[in-house]
Amino acid sequence: MSATMRAFVIDGKLDASIQSLPVPEPQADEVRIRIAYVGVCGSDLHYYFDGANGAFVVKEPLIPGHELSGTIDLDPSGEFASGTAVTVHPGRFGISEPGIEDKRHLWPGGSYLGSASTWPHTQGAMSDYLLVKKFMVRALPAGLSLKDAALAEPLGVAVHAANVYGDLAGKRVLVSGSGPIGLLVAALAHYNGAAEVTSTDVLTGPLERAKSMGADKTIQITSEALPENYYDVVFECSASPIAVSSAFVAVRRAGTVIQVGILGAGPQPIAIAALVSKEITLKGAFRFNNEVEDAVKLLLQSDKFSLCITHILKPDDAVEAFEIAKNSQISGKVLIDFQ
């Protein structure tokens, strides 16, 4: 009888459960990881609560999860010893195009763990075991806990956003939205020597977490006004059209807005007059290239980033974990512990 494993499987909108599946066997270019922790991401929430993440609809059973840590269970090549602590780069890159040869994360035709963007779907990490290509594996340094290492992927997103802008030292920074990514961006801006970091949100809970992670100021935008023409750079992490419009007002003349949050497909009601009159630079920041490696180093160097972890639940409580993660007043980053 073949061995089985637990997996959290989404079958459709509000339809998910822990199921027993065969333990997968790695091919020559793959490794099998024994999962320790998996973070619940916003895309995972959409797949469960909406049955889709934007245009990507769950059309077959999907194991979500792309934020993970674990240990090597089996490497047929022998390169990684059993028990080696690891995280992964969750992306497989597509085909290069002229002008983006050094931006593999933008190459079309790639895939990402736990995503319905491909057919068949790319299965994710919310299970006892996961197969990945060997090139995706990143060994962890001694002293970094598996719990904290589960933040490598979202922190990689924050590092990439910062890299899209450049040197933050001495800059006045506004972080719009204090969900897990916004929290990590705020902590990173503080770590990188920003002169002032201000975090915004509609709720008090996220703002309290932002303050603990390095924000010098917080603004609850439902009751407080943003200063105008003040910030050198705005990292817009909320994916709210109103917040994008507000970013154009708050950034200084000839300042920069980095759009990190992914707005819904289709037209958006955004006031862009200030983009022209103030000669604002608007840039997008999509996932990351190799910044997951920088994120691993940062997690070892500072314990500030791990303060965004607020809840850790077991696989049998995965649905509850998703409910908690959806409630940003009470939760930052929610992890599922498969150990």
C-alpha positions in Angstrom: 0.0 0.0 0.0 1.4 3.4 -1.0 2.0 6.0 1.7 -0.5 8.9 2.0 -0.3 12.5 3.2 -2.6 15.2 4.4 -3.4 18.0 1.9 -5.7 21.0 2.2 -7.6 20.9 -1.1 -9.9 23.6 -2.5 -12.6 22.1 -4.7 -14.4 25.4 -5.3 -15.9 28.4 -3.6 -16.1 27.8 0.1 -15.5 24.1 -0.6 -12.2 22.9 0.9 -11.1 20.1 3.2 -8.2 18.1 4.4 -7.8 15.1 2.2 -5.6 12.0 2.1 -3.5 11.8 -1.1 -0.6 9.6 -2.2 2.9 10.8 -1.2 4.4 12.0 -4.5 7.7 10.4 -5.8 10.4 12.8 -7.1 11.9 12.5 -10.6 15.6 12.9 -11.2 15.4 16.7 -11.3 13.1 17.1 -8.4 13.3 17.0 -4.6 10.6 16.1 -2.0 10.2 18.5 0.8 8.6 17.6 4.2 6.6 20.8 4.8 6.9 22.6 8.1 5.0 25.9 7.8 2.8 27.4 5.0 1.6 31.0 5.0 -1.9 31.9 4.0 -1.6 34.5 1.2 -4.3 36.9 -0.3 -4.4 34.8 -3.4 -5.1 31.7 -1.3 -8.0 33.5 0.3 -9.5 34.4 -3.1 -9.3 30.8 -4.3 -11.2 29.6 -1.2 -13.7 32.5 -0.6 -14.3 33.3 -4.3 -13.4 30.1 -6.1 -11.1 32.3 -8.2 -8.2 34.7 -8.0 -9.1 37.4 -10.5 -9.4 35.6 -13.9 -7.9 32.4 -12.6 -10.8 30.1 -11.7 -10.5 26.8 -9.7 -11.5 24.2 -12.3 -10.0 21.2 -10.6 -9.0 20.3 -7.0 -6.3 22.9 -6.0 -3.8 22.6 -3.2 -3.0 26.3 -2.4 0.1 27.7 -0.8 3.4 29.3 -2.0 4.9 30.6 1.2 6.7 27.7 2.8 9.5 26.2 4.8 10.4 22.6 5.4 13.2 20.0 5.3 14.5 17.9 2.5 12.8 14.5 2.6 14.3 12.9 -0.5 16.7 14.2 -3.2 17.4 11.4 -5.8 20.5 13.3 -7.0 22.0 13.3 -3.5 22.9 17.0 -3.6 20.7 17.9 -0.7 21.0 15.8 2.4 17.9 14.5 4.1 16.8 16.9 6.8 18.3 20.0 5.2 16.2 23.1 6.2 14.9 24.9 3.1 12.5 27.3 1.6 11.8 27.6 -2.1 11.4 30.1 -4.9 7.8 29.2 -5.9 8.1 30.3 -9.5 9.0 28.4 -12.6 10.0 30.9 -15.3 8.7 31.0 -18.8 10.4 32.1 -22.0 12.5 35.3 -22.2 11.6 38.2 -24.5 13.7 41.1 -25.8 14.2 43.8 -23.1 13.5 41.6 -20.1 16.3 39.0 -20.3 17.3 39.8 -16.7 13.7 39.9 -15.4 12.8 36.2 -15.3 9.7 36.9 -13.1 8.2 38.8 -16.1 8.8 36.1 -18.7 5.5 34.8 -20.1 4.5 31.2 -19.8 5.8 30.6 -16.2 4.0 29.1 -13.3 3.7 29.6 -9.5 3.0 27.2 -6.7 -0.6 27.0 -5.6 -2.0 28.7 -8.7 -5.0 28.1 -11.0 -3.4 30.3 -13.7 -2.1 27.1 -15.4 -3.8 24.0 -16.8 -3.4 21.6 -15.1 -3.3 23.8 -12.1 0.1 24.2 -10.3 -0.4 22.5 -7.0 0.9 24.2 -3.9 2.5 23.5 -0.5 -0.4 23.0 2.0 0.3 19.3 2.4 2.7 17.1 4.3 5.0 16.7 1.2 5.7 18.8 -1.8 7.7 18.1 -5.0 9.6 21.0 -6.5 12.3 21.3 -9.2 15.7 21.2 -7.6 16.6 24.7 -8.9 13.7 26.2 -6.8 15.3 25.0 -3.5 17.1 27.5 -1.2 18.9 26.0 1.8 18.5 28.0 5.0 21.3 29.3 7.1 21.9 28.0 10.6 20.0 30.0 13.2 16.9 30.8 11.1 13.8 29.0 12.3 11.5 27.2 10.0 8.7 29.4 11.3 10.4 32.6 10.3 11.6 31.1 7.0 8.0 30.8 5.9 8.1 34.5 5.4 10.8 34.4 2.7 8.4 34.6 -0.1 6.3 37.6 1.1 9.4 39.4 2.3 10.9 38.8 -1.1 7.9 40.7 -2.6 8.7 43.6 -0.2 12.4 43.5 -1.1 11.6 43.6 -4.8 9.3 46.5 -4.4 12.1 48.4 -2.5 14.6 47.5 -5.3 12.2 48.8 -7.9 12.4 52.2 -6.2 16.1 52.2 -5.1 17.9 53.6 -2.1 15.4 54.4 0.7 18.0 55.9 3.1 16.9 59.3 4.2 13.6 59.1 2.3 10.1 59.9 3.6 8.1 56.8 2.9 4.4 56.1 2.9 3.1 52.6 2.9 -0.5 52.4 1.9 -2.2 49.4 3.4 -1.0 47.4 6.4 -1.7 43.8 5.5 1.2 41.4 5.6 3.0 42.8 2.5 2.5 46.4 3.7 3.8 45.5 7.2 6.9 43.9 5.6 7.5 46.9 3.4 7.2 49.2 6.3 9.7 47.1 8.4 12.1 47.0 5.4 11.9 50.7 4.8 12.8 51.3 8.5 15.6 48.7 8.3 17.0 50.4 5.2 17.3 53.7 6.9 14.3 55.7 5.7 14.0 59.1 7.5 10.3 58.6 8.2 7.9 55.7 7.6 4.2 56.2 7.7 1.7 53.4 7.4 -2.0 53.7 6.6 -5.0 51.4 6.9 -8.7 51.6 7.5 -8.5 49.5 10.6 -6.7 50.0 13.9 -5.3 46.4 14.3 -3.0 46.5 11.3 -1.8 50.0 12.3 -0.8 48.7 15.7 1.2 46.0 14.1 2.8 48.5 11.7 3.9 50.6 14.6 5.5 47.6 16.3 7.4 46.7 13.1 9.0 50.1 12.5 6.4 52.6 11.3 7.2 56.0 12.8 3.6 57.2 12.2 0.3 55.6 11.4 -2.8 57.1 9.8 -6.3 55.6 9.9 -7.5 56.9 6.6 -11.2 56.8 7.6 -10.7 59.5 10.2 -7.3 61.2 9.4 -6.1 63.1 6.3 -2.9 62.3 4.4 -0.5 65.2 4.1 -0.3 66.5 0.5 2.9 66.7 -1.6 5.0 65.2 1.2 6.4 61.8 0.6 9.4 60.9 -1.6 7.9 57.5 -2.3 4.6 55.8 -1.8 4.3 52.0 -1.7 0.7 51.3 -2.5 0.0 47.8 -1.1 -3.8 47.9 -0.6 -4.9 47.4 -4.2 -7.7 50.0 -3.7 -8.4 52.5 -6.5 -9.1 55.2 -3.9 -5.7 54.5 -2.3 -4.0 54.8 -5.6 -5.6 58.2 -6.2 -4.6 59.2 -2.6 -1.0 58.2 -3.3 -0.8 60.6 -6.2 -2.0 63.4 -3.8 0.3 62.4 -1.0 3.6 62.0 -2.9 5.7 65.1 -3.5 6.2 66.7 -6.9 8.4 64.5 -9.1 8.1 61.7 -6.4 7.5 58.1 -7.1 4.6 55.7 -6.5 5.3 52.0 -6.5 2.2 49.9 -7.1 2.6 46.7 -5.2 -1.0 45.6 -4.6 -2.7 44.0 -7.7 -5.9 45.7 -8.6 -8.7 43.8 -10.3 -8.7 43.3 -14.0 -10.5 45.9 -16.1 -11.0 49.7 -15.8 -10.4 51.3 -12.4 -11.8 54.6 -11.1 -8.4 56.4 -10.5 -7.8 60.1 -10.5 -4.6 60.5 -12.5 -4.5 64.3 -13.1 -1.7 64.7 -10.5 0.4 62.0 -12.2 0.8 64.6 -15.0 0.8 67.9 -13.2 3.3 66.7 -10.6 5.4 64.6 -13.0 5.0 61.6 -10.7 6.9 58.4 -11.6 4.6 55.4 -11.4 6.1 51.9 -11.3 4.7 48.4 -10.8 6.4 45.8 -8.6 5.4 42.2 -9.5 6.5 39.3 -7.2 10.3 39.1 -7.4 13.2 37.7 -9.3 15.9 36.4 -6.9 15.0 38.6 -3.9 13.8 35.5 -1.9 17.5 35.0 -1.2 17.9 38.5 0.2 14.8 37.9 2.2 16.3 34.8 3.9 19.4 36.9 4.9 17.1 39.7 6.3 15.1 37.2 8.3 18.3 36.0 10.0 19.6 39.5 10.6 16.4 41.0 12.2 13.5 39.7 14.2 11.3 42.7 13.3 10.0 41.0 10.2 8.6 38.0 12.0 6.4 40.2 14.2 3.8 40.1 11.3 3.1 36.5 12.3 0.0 36.5 14.5 -1.5 33.0 14.3 -0.3 29.5 13.8 -2.8 26.7 13.3 -2.8 23.0 12.5 -3.9 21.5 9.2 -7.2 20.3 10.7 -8.0 23.9 11.4 -7.1 25.2 8.0 -10.6 26.5 7.2 -10.5 28.5 10.5 -7.0 29.7 9.5 -8.4 31.1 6.3 -11.3 32.8 8.2 -8.8 34.4 10.6 -6.5 35.5 7.7 -9.5 37.2 6.1 -10.0 39.3 9.2 -7.2 41.8 9.0 -8.3 43.5 12.2 -7.1 40.6 14.2 -4.5 39.0 12.0 -1.3 39.7 10.2 0.4 36.7 8.7 -1.3 33.4 9.4 0.7 30.1 9.2 -0.4 26.5 9.0 1.9 24.2 10.9 2.3 20.8 9.2 5.0 19.4 11.5 
